[in-house]
Amino acid sequence: MPGIDECLLEVMQLPGARGAALVDWTSGLALGTAGESPGGDYETAAAEAAELARLAAEHRAFAPDDDITDPPVEDVIISNRDSYHVLCFVQTSFDSSVFLHLWLARTEGNLALARIRLGEMTGRLVLG
């Protein structure tokens, strides 16, 4: 079972991966980073991504009708002209307030593959 650093290194092996961070969405702090940072500043990128994650996680409008788990979403995907940002929530035994943020180049990356692999990685991630 990989820890944070091993997980981030594995994420960076995905085709088109530009950068990755494990972020606590309640505090906006990056718990670990690898590769480049969107905008060049990991702290700012983590805080801004945490705002989006918090919105998705705290509003039941995004949850399935029969879902009472926390957070109510699996991931959030944002696309722009040249890249994708995938925020993949990590289920933990405590408060599940952590997500993996992958910054993926649109031309080299495969969004479907990235989503599948991130889901697998977050399922194996050991925090603590």
C-alpha positions in Angstrom: 0.0 0.0 0.0 1.6 3.2 -1.1 2.1 6.3 0.9 1.7 9.9 -0.4 5.1 10.2 -2.1 4.8 6.8 -3.8 1.2 7.6 -4.9 2.3 11.0 -6.4 5.2 9.4 -8.2 2.8 6.8 -9.7 0.4 9.5 -10.8 3.2 11.3 -12.6 3.8 8.2 -14.7 0.4 8.7 -16.4 0.7 9.9 -20.0 0.4 13.7 -20.1 0.7 14.2 -16.3 2.1 17.7 -15.7 1.7 17.9 -12.0 -0.1 16.3 -9.0 -0.9 17.2 -5.4 -2.6 15.5 -2.5 -4.7 18.2 -0.9 -6.8 18.6 2.3 -10.0 20.3 1.1 -10.9 21.6 4.6 -7.6 23.5 5.0 -6.5 24.0 1.4 -3.1 22.7 2.2 -1.1 20.4 -0.1 0.0 17.3 1.8 2.4 16.4 -1.0 3.3 17.5 -4.5 5.0 16.2 -7.7 5.8 17.7 -11.1 4.7 21.2 -12.1 2.1 23.4 -10.4 -0.7 25.1 -12.3 0.2 28.8 -12.2 3.6 28.0 -10.8 2.6 28.1 -7.1 1.6 24.8 -5.3 0.1 26.6 -2.3 -2.2 28.8 -4.4 -3.2 26.0 -6.7 -4.0 23.7 -3.7 -6.1 26.4 -2.0 -8.0 27.2 -5.2 -8.6 23.5 -6.0 -9.8 23.0 -2.4 -12.5 25.6 -2.9 -13.9 23.6 -5.8 -13.6 20.3 -4.0 -15.3 21.8 -0.9 -18.2 23.1 -3.0 -18.7 19.7 -4.6 -18.3 17.7 -1.4 -20.5 19.8 0.8 -23.5 20.2 -1.5 -25.9 17.3 -1.7 -27.2 18.5 -5.1 -24.3 16.6 -6.6 -24.9 13.4 -4.7 -26.9 10.4 -6.0 -30.4 10.2 -4.4 -29.6 7.1 -2.4 -26.0 8.2 -1.4 -25.3 9.2 2.2 -21.5 8.8 2.0 -19.1 11.6 2.5 -18.1 13.1 0.1 -21.0 12.7 -2.3 -18.9 12.8 -5.5 -16.1 10.6 -6.8 -14.2 13.3 -8.8 -14.5 16.7 -10.4 -13.1 17.4 -13.9 -12.3 20.8 -15.2 -11.2 21.2 -18.8 -9.7 24.2 -20.6 -8.0 24.7 -24.0 -4.8 22.8 -23.2 -5.4 20.7 -20.1 -7.6 18.8 -17.7 -7.7 19.1 -13.9 -9.0 16.0 -12.2 -9.9 16.2 -8.5 -10.3 12.6 -7.2 -11.6 12.3 -3.7 -9.9 9.8 -1.4 -12.1 7.8 1.0 -10.4 7.5 4.4 -11.4 5.9 7.7 -11.5 9.3 9.3 -13.1 12.4 7.7 -12.4 11.8 3.9 -11.4 15.4 3.4 -8.5 14.7 1.0 -8.4 14.6 -2.8 -5.8 14.0 -5.4 -5.4 16.8 -8.0 -4.0 15.7 -11.3 -3.0 18.4 -13.9 -3.1 16.6 -17.2 -2.0 17.9 -20.6 -4.9 17.6 -23.0 -2.8 16.5 -26.1 -0.8 13.8 -24.4 -3.2 12.7 -21.7 -6.0 10.2 -21.7 -8.8 11.5 -19.4 -10.6 8.1 -19.2 -7.4 6.2 -18.3 -6.5 8.9 -15.8 -9.8 8.6 -14.0 -9.6 4.9 -13.8 -6.0 4.9 -12.6 -6.6 7.7 -10.1 -9.5 5.7 -8.6 -7.3 2.7 -8.3 -4.5 4.7 -6.7 -6.7 6.5 -4.2 -8.2 3.1 -3.1 -4.7 1.9 -2.2 -3.3 5.1 -0.7 -2.3 4.9 2.9 -2.6 8.1 4.9 -1.5 8.5 8.5 
